[in-house]
C-alpha cells in the first residue's frame, strides 16, 4: 500500500491547475497516494480532516489564495507536529503572511502561463521534498508552533511538552536542577553518566544527588537483539549479536566504573544501579518525582535521543495518568540489584 499524502488547499476551480499539474503529479512521482479533503470526505468533514492530517505520512499545503480553511488546517498540522510542505503559486507568493514567511515555502510557477519544462521542474522539486520526508521518518520540519515549544525549558515548564528531540543542554539542565534524585531508564547509561560526572566535577552542581540507573542486562539477549535489529533493519546473526552485546557491555562497565569512582570520592553523590530483563521500548529520564522525559526506541534507530520526546509534568492535570504510568513502569520493571556476570569482570 502506498503512503498517503494529504493535500490542503482552496476548493475553488481557479486553483485546480496547481493541483492537477503540480501537486498531484509530484505526489505520484514520489510513489505516494494523494488525498484531498473535498474529493473523498463526506459528512462530518472536520473529524475526517483531523484524521487525515494525523495519519498521513506527509502533507502538502497550498497557501495560494490565502484561504482561511487552509490556514486552519495548517495550524492543526503545525500543532500536531505533522511534517508539512508549504507551497504557493508564484503569483501569490508576496501575499504570504509574515507569521510563516520565514519558513520554507516552495513557490511553483503558474501552470496556466508557465512553460512545460518550468512546470515539470516544479513537479520534480516538490516530489524530491516529499520523497525525503517519506524516506526519512525521523526528520522533522520546523514550524512556528514547534519553534515556540522548543524555546521553552522542558525543565521549568509546568505543562507537558512535545519536542522534536531532547537537546544536550536540556539534559544537563535536568542534572543541574534536580533537587534530590534522577532516574535514568535505558541501555548502557554511558551518555547520562558522562553528563553527571561533567556537572559534578565541573562545579555546575554541588548539591546532594542520587542517580538511579536502570540498565539493560547484558545477559538478556532478546532485548539487545531487539535494539540491534531496530538499528540495522534486518535479522542479526548470533555472532553479530554476541559482538554487539560485548561492545555494549564494555561501554556499560566503563560508565559504571567512572560513576563508582565518583561516588567513592564525592560524599554528596549516591549511585543506585539495577539491571532489567525486558524488551526496551523506551528510554526515560525522571527527576524529583516531578517530570519524565521519554523517548521511544523506534523508527529503526538505536539513538533514540534524536527522536521526538515528550516531557511529562506531574503538575499538568491533562497528563497525570501518563506521568503515573511511566512512574509505575520504571519502578515495577523486573530488575536485579546485583550486577550481571559481565559487570563483575
NUMI-216001 format. One line per 10 residues: number of its first residue (from 1); for each residue x, y, z of C-alpha. Coordinates in Angstrom, 1 decimal, decimal comma. Layout:
% residues N
NUM	X/Y/Z ~ ...
END
This chain:
% residues 345
1	0,0/0,0/0,0 ~ 1,3/3,4/-1,0 ~ 1,8/6,0/1,7 ~ -0,8/8,8/1,7 ~ 0,0/12,5/1,3 ~ -2,8/14,8/2,4 ~ -3,5/17,9/0,3 ~ -4,9/21,1/1,9 ~ -5,8/23,8/-0,5 ~ -8,7/26,1/-1,6
11	-11,5/24,2/-3,3 ~ -12,2/26,9/-5,9 ~ -11,8/25,9/-9,5 ~ -9,3/28,7/-10,1 ~ -6,7/26,7/-8,1 ~ -7,3/23,5/-9,9 ~ -4,4/23,8/-12,3 ~ -1,9/23,9/-9,4 ~ -3,5/20,7/-8,0 ~ -3,7/18,8/-11,3
21	-0,5/19,9/-12,9 ~ 1,9/20,3/-10,0 ~ 0,8/18,9/-6,6 ~ -0,8/15,6/-7,6 ~ 1,9/14,7/-10,3 ~ 4,6/15,4/-7,6 ~ 3,0/13,1/-5,1 ~ 2,6/10,3/-7,6 ~ 6,1/10,8/-8,8 ~ 7,2/10,3/-5,2
31	5,2/7,0/-5,3 ~ 2,6/8,1/-2,8 ~ -1,2/8,4/-2,9 ~ -2,7/12,0/-3,0 ~ -5,7/12,6/-0,7 ~ -7,7/15,8/-0,9 ~ -10,5/16,6/1,6 ~ -13,2/17,7/-0,9 ~ -12,6/14,8/-3,2 ~ -13,1/12,0/-0,6
41	-14,8/13,3/2,5 ~ -18,5/13,4/3,2 ~ -20,5/14,1/6,4 ~ -18,6/15,5/9,4 ~ -15,6/16,8/7,5 ~ -13,7/18,2/10,5 ~ -13,2/14,8/12,2 ~ -12,2/13,3/8,8 ~ -9,8/16,2/8,2 ~ -8,2/15,7/11,6
51	-7,8/12,0/11,0 ~ -6,2/12,6/7,6 ~ -3,8/15,2/9,0 ~ -2,8/13,0/11,9 ~ -2,4/9,7/9,9 ~ -1,0/10,8/6,6 ~ 2,7/10,3/6,1 ~ 3,2/13,8/4,8 ~ 1,1/16,9/4,0 ~ 1,2/19,4/1,1
61	-0,4/22,7/2,0 ~ -1,1/25,1/-0,8 ~ -1,3/28,7/0,5 ~ -2,5/30,2/-2,8 ~ -5,5/32,4/-2,3 ~ -4,9/32,7/1,4 ~ -8,0/30,6/2,1 ~ -8,9/30,7/5,9 ~ -9,8/26,9/6,0 ~ -6,4/26,1/4,6
71	-4,7/28,1/7,3 ~ -6,8/26,4/9,9 ~ -5,6/23,0/8,6 ~ -2,0/24,4/8,5 ~ -2,4/25,4/12,2 ~ -3,7/21,9/13,1 ~ -0,8/20,3/11,3 ~ 1,7/22,5/13,0 ~ 0,2/21,9/16,4 ~ 0,3/18,1/15,8
81	3,8/18,4/14,5 ~ 2,9/16,8/11,2 ~ 5,5/17,1/8,5 ~ 4,0/19,6/6,2 ~ 5,4/21,1/3,0 ~ 4,0/24,6/2,3 ~ 3,7/25,5/-1,4 ~ 2,2/28,5/-3,2 ~ 1,6/29,7/-6,7 ~ 4,3/32,1/-7,6
91	1,8/34,9/-8,3 ~ 0,6/34,7/-4,7 ~ 4,0/34,5/-3,0 ~ 4,1/38,2/-2,0 ~ 0,8/37,7/-0,1 ~ 2,0/35,0/2,3 ~ 1,5/36,3/5,9 ~ 4,6/37,3/7,8 ~ 4,0/34,7/10,5 ~ 5,1/31,9/8,2
101	7,0/33,8/5,6 ~ 10,4/33,0/7,3 ~ 9,8/29,3/6,9 ~ 10,5/27,2/3,8 ~ 7,8/27,6/1,2 ~ 8,1/26,2/-2,3 ~ 6,8/28,5/-5,0 ~ 5,7/26,9/-8,2 ~ 5,1/28,7/-11,5 ~ 1,6/29,5/-12,5
111	0,7/26,4/-14,6 ~ -1,5/28,5/-16,9 ~ 1,3/30,7/-18,0 ~ 4,5/28,6/-17,4 ~ 6,4/26,7/-20,0 ~ 6,1/22,9/-19,7 ~ 9,7/22,5/-18,7 ~ 9,2/25,0/-15,8 ~ 6,1/23,1/-14,6 ~ 8,0/19,8/-14,8
121	10,9/21,3/-12,8 ~ 8,5/22,4/-10,1 ~ 6,9/18,9/-10,0 ~ 10,4/17,3/-9,7 ~ 11,4/19,7/-6,9 ~ 8,2/19,0/-4,9 ~ 8,5/15,3/-5,5 ~ 12,0/15,3/-4,1 ~ 10,8/17,1/-0,9 ~ 8,0/14,5/-0,5
131	10,4/11,6/-1,0 ~ 12,8/13,0/1,5 ~ 10,0/13,0/4,2 ~ 8,8/9,6/3,3 ~ 12,3/8,0/3,3 ~ 13,4/9,8/6,5 ~ 10,6/9,4/9,1 ~ 12,7/10,8/11,9 ~ 13,4/14,1/10,0 ~ 11,3/17,0/11,4
141	10,3/20,1/9,6 ~ 10,4/23,4/11,5 ~ 7,2/25,3/12,1 ~ 6,3/28,3/14,3 ~ 4,4/26,2/16,9 ~ 7,2/23,7/17,4 ~ 9,8/26,5/17,5 ~ 7,9/28,1/20,3 ~ 7,6/24,9/22,3 ~ 11,3/24,1/21,7
151	12,2/27,6/23,1 ~ 10,6/26,7/26,4 ~ 12,6/25,0/29,0 ~ 11,5/21,4/29,5 ~ 13,0/21,6/32,9 ~ 11,0/24,5/34,2 ~ 7,7/24,4/32,2 ~ 4,7/23,2/34,2 ~ 2,9/21,8/31,2 ~ 3,7/18,7/29,3
161	5,7/19,4/26,2 ~ 6,1/17,5/22,9 ~ 9,5/18,2/21,5 ~ 11,3/17,0/18,3 ~ 14,2/15,9/20,5 ~ 15,8/16,5/23,9 ~ 18,8/18,8/23,5 ~ 22,0/18,1/25,3 ~ 21,8/21,4/27,2 ~ 18,3/20,3/28,4
171	19,7/17,1/29,8 ~ 22,5/19,0/31,5 ~ 19,9/21,4/32,9 ~ 18,0/18,4/34,4 ~ 21,1/17,2/36,1 ~ 22,0/20,6/37,4 ~ 18,5/21,5/38,7 ~ 17,3/18,1/40,2 ~ 16,9/18,6/43,9 ~ 17,1/15,1/45,1
181	17,3/12,3/42,6 ~ 17,4/11,4/38,9 ~ 16,2/8,1/37,4 ~ 17,6/7,0/34,1 ~ 16,0/4,1/32,3 ~ 17,9/2,9/29,2 ~ 20,6/0,8/27,7 ~ 24,2/1,4/28,8 ~ 23,8/4,7/30,6 ~ 27,0/6,0/29,1
191	25,8/9,4/27,9 ~ 23,9/10,2/31,2 ~ 27,0/9,1/33,2 ~ 29,2/11,4/31,3 ~ 26,9/14,4/31,8 ~ 26,5/13,7/35,5 ~ 30,3/13,4/36,0 ~ 30,8/16,6/33,9 ~ 28,3/18,6/36,0 ~ 29,6/17,4/39,4
201	33,3/17,6/38,7 ~ 32,9/20,8/36,7 ~ 31,2/22,5/39,7 ~ 27,9/23,3/38,0 ~ 26,2/21,1/40,5 ~ 27,2/20,9/44,2 ~ 24,0/19,7/45,9 ~ 23,4/16,2/47,0 ~ 22,2/13,9/44,2 ~ 21,1/10,3/43,9
211	21,4/8,7/40,5 ~ 19,2/5,7/39,9 ~ 20,3/3,8/36,8 ~ 18,1/1,1/35,3 ~ 20,1/-0,5/32,6 ~ 19,5/-3,4/30,1 ~ 21,0/-6,6/31,5 ~ 23,9/-7,7/29,2 ~ 22,7/-11,3/29,6 ~ 19,2/-10,6/28,3
221	19,9/-11,4/24,6 ~ 16,3/-10,8/23,4 ~ 16,5/-7,2/24,5 ~ 19,8/-6,5/22,8 ~ 18,6/-8,3/19,6 ~ 15,5/-6,0/19,5 ~ 17,7/-2,9/19,7 ~ 20,2/-4,3/17,2 ~ 17,6/-5,2/14,6 ~ 15,8/-1,8/15,0
231	19,1/-0,1/14,2 ~ 20,0/-2,2/11,2 ~ 16,6/-3,1/9,8 ~ 17,3/-6,8/9,4 ~ 17,9/-10,2/11,0 ~ 21,0/-10,3/13,2 ~ 23,1/-13,4/13,3 ~ 24,2/-15,0/16,6 ~ 27,8/-14,0/16,1 ~ 26,8/-10,4/15,3
241	24,6/-10,2/18,3 ~ 27,3/-11,6/20,6 ~ 29,8/-9,0/19,3 ~ 27,2/-6,2/19,7 ~ 26,4/-7,2/23,3 ~ 30,1/-7,5/24,2 ~ 30,6/-3,9/22,9 ~ 27,7/-2,5/24,8 ~ 28,7/-4,4/28,0 ~ 32,1/-2,8/27,8
251	30,5/0,6/27,4 ~ 28,2/-0,1/30,3 ~ 31,1/-1,3/32,6 ~ 33,2/1,7/31,8 ~ 30,3/4,1/32,6 ~ 29,6/2,4/35,9 ~ 33,2/2,3/36,9 ~ 33,5/6,0/36,4 ~ 30,3/6,6/38,4 ~ 31,5/4,3/41,2
261	34,8/6,2/41,4 ~ 32,9/9,5/41,5 ~ 30,7/8,1/44,3 ~ 33,7/7,0/46,3 ~ 35,3/10,5/46,3 ~ 32,1/12,5/46,5 ~ 30,0/12,1/49,6 ~ 27,2/14,2/48,1 ~ 26,7/11,7/45,2 ~ 25,0/8,4/45,6
271	24,7/5,7/42,9 ~ 21,9/3,1/42,7 ~ 22,2/0,6/39,8 ~ 19,8/-2,1/38,8 ~ 19,5/-4,2/35,6 ~ 16,3/-5,1/33,9 ~ 15,4/-8,1/31,7 ~ 12,6/-6,9/29,4 ~ 12,3/-5,6/25,8 ~ 13,5/-1,9/26,0
281	10,7/0,0/24,2 ~ 11,7/3,4/25,5 ~ 14,3/5,4/27,4 ~ 13,4/7,9/30,1 ~ 14,9/10,4/32,5 ~ 12,8/11,3/35,6 ~ 13,7/13,8/38,3 ~ 12,4/14,5/41,8 ~ 9,0/12,8/41,1 ~ 8,1/15,9/39,1
291	8,8/15,1/35,4 ~ 9,6/12,4/32,9 ~ 11,4/13,0/29,6 ~ 10,5/10,0/27,5 ~ 11,7/8,9/24,0 ~ 10,8/5,6/22,3 ~ 13,2/3,3/20,6 ~ 11,6/3,4/17,2 ~ 12,0/4,4/13,5 ~ 14,8/1,9/13,2
301	17,3/4,0/15,1 ~ 19,4/3,0/18,0 ~ 20,0/6,6/19,1 ~ 16,5/7,4/20,4 ~ 17,6/10,8/21,8 ~ 17,3/12,1/18,3 ~ 13,6/11,1/18,0 ~ 10,6/13,0/19,3 ~ 10,4/13,3/23,0 ~ 7,6/14,0/25,4
311	8,4/15,8/28,7 ~ 5,6/14,9/31,1 ~ 4,9/17,1/34,1 ~ 3,3/15,9/37,3 ~ 1,8/19,4/37,6 ~ -0,1/19,1/34,3 ~ -3,6/17,7/35,1 ~ -4,1/16,7/31,4 ~ -1,3/14,1/31,6 ~ -1,4/13,0/35,3
321	-2,3/9,4/34,2 ~ 0,6/9,3/31,7 ~ 3,0/10,6/34,3 ~ 1,8/7,9/36,8 ~ 2,1/5,3/34,1 ~ 5,8/5,9/33,4 ~ 6,5/6,2/37,1 ~ 4,9/2,9/37,7 ~ 6,5/1,1/34,8 ~ 10,0/2,2/35,7
331	9,6/1,3/39,3 ~ 8,0/-2,2/38,7 ~ 10,1/-3,5/35,8 ~ 11,8/-6,7/36,9 ~ 15,3/-5,6/37,9 ~ 18,3/-7,2/39,6 ~ 20,2/-5,3/42,3 ~ 23,3/-7,4/41,6 ~ 25,5/-6,8/38,6 ~ 25,4/-9,5/35,8
341	28,5/-11,6/35,4 ~ 29,9/-9,4/32,6 ~ 29,9/-6,4/35,0 ~ 31,9/-8,2/37,7 ~ 34,9/-8,9/35,4
END
